[in-house]
Amino acid sequence: MKKLTILIVLLMVGFSLVACSNSSSGKDKNTLEIALWDENASEAVDASIEAFKKENPDIEVKVTYTPFAEYWTKLRTSLGGGSGPDIFWMNGPNFYEYVDSNLIENLETYIDDDPQFAKENYYETVLDLYSFEDELYAAPYFVDSIGLFYNKKLFDEAGVPYPDDSWTWEDIEMYGEELTNKEENIHGYVARITENQQGYYNIIPQAGGYIINEDKTQSGFNTPEAKEAFTFLQNLIDKGISPTVQNQIETKATQMFISERVAMLPEISVHAAEFHKELGDDLGVAPLPAGKEEGSVIHGIGWAMNSKSDNKELSWELIKSLSGEEGITTMAETGFSTPAHKEASQIWLDSIPSIDLQVFLDAHDIGVLYPISKNVAEWQDVETKEIQSAFLGEQTIDEALEKVSEQMNKVLEAENME
């Protein structure tokens, strides 16, 4: 009996020591975990981690890259279970959900106590994107706007002048026809329907419309401007200038561009380095052609902190290493994307000298912030389904836009009653 008692005591002591050596979430107190989805950022992320470890040599940093299609489900499940990474990438469409669920830390107290992090050094658009009730919940990392990438070789072969800031929708249609070669299966342009940020989220504002009004109470989909925008895109598909939506579902537009099956592609700035690697000096970029107005959707990524992290002070130091001036300067030099830090963004301009990256910085002057509301995922699901259905010939554009607007307005009404 005495031996059994001693054994029980020893086991209890052992369990106690294990518990003390780990955090409340079961993680080692000397380990920070990072989660993001794009391995193209690894060079910049790794350099920032090394800088952090010089100041914190006893801290191990583990990085997990999860494909975007699985990222949010995995993240939400782990955070909801009281564990998850200490810091992670946040985007606009998911921001409100994570704030509302108290899954991410309010960073204002850290910023207030830290003179090295000054909001005025960052683009206001991305600060607005990650602020709730005027308090910041994700540190700006990079911004992305939309430009018109084009293949110089295909333009030269067709005898078409390169696009510039004077181009309009009419130029897309006129020169798009000249660039289209059905025998070679080359399209002049991609009317982006399967990706809203790169496509109609730009076209609707260019038509003089909006996706969601400023006070987030009304959908702009069932308006004359939205119908004009989608009619323009449908016309490009009908004329064979753009691949069909079915084609775009089967093969990503970025892959079509890299494979030189498309002459012009509206796309986010993040792809500049990738496209240049594939196309070299044949790559060009210009501002998005204007409709009635100019317009380019502005979005960006921020670093958020797990509200249940047991290493919050260290997590903030790591966020600073990644998102502070030194870390973002490193990212600028890699050419990965436009840094959210204004001064560092100038360094990014020199990362690919052969193309005019200034296009993406200038887009902030005419930019439209990526449209979100508290329950954006609900109305975006309807938006994606109905709009793609129309372009697959299952209903008219007017019918689709009416359904999107009706459901979106119901979601917005419910939001404003909460």
JONORRA-V846462 format. One record per backbone hydrogen bond with DSSP energy under -1.0 kcal/mol. NH is the residue of the N-H (numbers start at 0). CO is the residue of the C=O. If there is no record, write none. Layout:
# JONORRA-V846462
nh=NH co=CO
nh=NH co=CO
This chain:
# JONORRA-V846462
nh=4 co=0
nh=5 co=1
nh=6 co=2
nh=7 co=3
nh=8 co=4
nh=9 co=5
nh=10 co=6
nh=11 co=7
nh=12 co=8
nh=13 co=9
nh=14 co=10
nh=15 co=11
nh=16 co=12
nh=17 co=13
nh=18 co=14
nh=19 co=15
nh=20 co=16
nh=22 co=26
nh=25 co=22
nh=30 co=27
nh=31 co=59
nh=33 co=61
nh=34 co=86
nh=35 co=63
nh=40 co=37
nh=41 co=38
nh=44 co=40
nh=45 co=41
nh=46 co=42
nh=47 co=43
nh=48 co=44
nh=49 co=45
nh=50 co=46
nh=51 co=47
nh=52 co=48
nh=53 co=49
nh=55 co=51
nh=58 co=55
nh=59 co=29
nh=61 co=31
nh=63 co=33
nh=65 co=35
nh=69 co=66
nh=70 co=66
nh=73 co=69
nh=74 co=70
nh=75 co=71
nh=76 co=72
nh=77 co=73
nh=78 co=74
nh=79 co=75
nh=80 co=76
nh=81 co=78
nh=82 co=77
nh=85 co=32
nh=86 co=32
nh=87 co=303
nh=88 co=34
nh=89 co=301
nh=94 co=91
nh=97 co=93
nh=98 co=94
nh=99 co=95
nh=100 co=96
nh=101 co=98
nh=102 co=97
nh=104 co=304
nh=106 co=135
nh=110 co=106
nh=111 co=107
nh=112 co=108
nh=113 co=110
nh=116 co=113
nh=120 co=117
nh=121 co=118
nh=122 co=339
nh=126 co=122
nh=127 co=123
nh=128 co=124
nh=129 co=125
nh=130 co=127
nh=131 co=134
nh=134 co=131
nh=136 co=129
nh=138 co=302
nh=140 co=300
nh=141 co=300
nh=142 co=337
nh=143 co=298
nh=146 co=266
nh=147 co=285
nh=148 co=264
nh=149 co=283
nh=150 co=262
nh=151 co=281
nh=154 co=150
nh=155 co=151
nh=156 co=152
nh=157 co=153
nh=159 co=154
nh=166 co=163
nh=168 co=289
nh=171 co=167
nh=172 co=168
nh=173 co=169
nh=174 co=170
nh=175 co=171
nh=176 co=172
nh=177 co=173
nh=178 co=174
nh=179 co=175
nh=180 co=185
nh=185 co=180
nh=186 co=260
nh=188 co=240
nh=191 co=189
nh=200 co=195
nh=201 co=198
nh=202 co=198
nh=203 co=199
nh=205 co=201
nh=206 co=202
nh=207 co=204
nh=208 co=203
nh=212 co=217
nh=215 co=212
nh=219 co=210
nh=222 co=220
nh=226 co=222
nh=227 co=223
nh=228 co=224
nh=229 co=225
nh=230 co=226
nh=231 co=227
nh=232 co=228
nh=233 co=229
nh=234 co=230
nh=235 co=231
nh=236 co=232
nh=237 co=233
nh=238 co=234
nh=239 co=236
nh=240 co=235
nh=241 co=235
nh=247 co=243
nh=248 co=244
nh=249 co=245
nh=250 co=246
nh=255 co=251
nh=256 co=252
nh=257 co=253
nh=258 co=254
nh=259 co=256
nh=260 co=255
nh=262 co=186
nh=264 co=148
nh=266 co=146
nh=268 co=144
nh=270 co=267
nh=271 co=268
nh=274 co=270
nh=275 co=271
nh=276 co=272
nh=277 co=273
nh=278 co=274
nh=279 co=275
nh=281 co=278
nh=282 co=279
nh=283 co=149
nh=285 co=147
nh=289 co=166
nh=290 co=292
nh=291 co=205
nh=292 co=205
nh=297 co=367
nh=298 co=143
nh=300 co=141
nh=301 co=89
nh=302 co=138
nh=303 co=87
nh=305 co=85
nh=306 co=102
nh=308 co=305
nh=314 co=310
nh=315 co=311
nh=316 co=312
nh=317 co=313
nh=318 co=314
nh=319 co=315
nh=320 co=316
nh=321 co=317
nh=322 co=318
nh=323 co=319
nh=327 co=323
nh=328 co=324
nh=329 co=325
nh=330 co=326
nh=331 co=327
nh=332 co=328
nh=333 co=329
nh=339 co=140
nh=341 co=120
nh=344 co=340
nh=345 co=342
nh=347 co=343
nh=349 co=346
nh=350 co=347
nh=354 co=351
nh=356 co=354
nh=358 co=355
nh=359 co=356
nh=361 co=357
nh=362 co=358
nh=363 co=360
nh=364 co=361
nh=367 co=295
nh=369 co=297
nh=375 co=372
nh=377 co=374
nh=378 co=374
nh=379 co=375
nh=380 co=376
nh=381 co=377
nh=382 co=378
nh=383 co=379
nh=384 co=380
nh=385 co=381
nh=386 co=382
nh=387 co=383
nh=388 co=384
nh=389 co=385
nh=390 co=386
nh=392 co=389
nh=393 co=388
nh=399 co=395
nh=400 co=396
nh=401 co=397
nh=402 co=398
nh=403 co=399
nh=404 co=400
nh=405 co=401
nh=406 co=402
nh=407 co=403
nh=408 co=404
nh=409 co=405
nh=410 co=406
nh=411 co=407
nh=412 co=408
nh=413 co=409
nh=414 co=410
nh=415 co=411
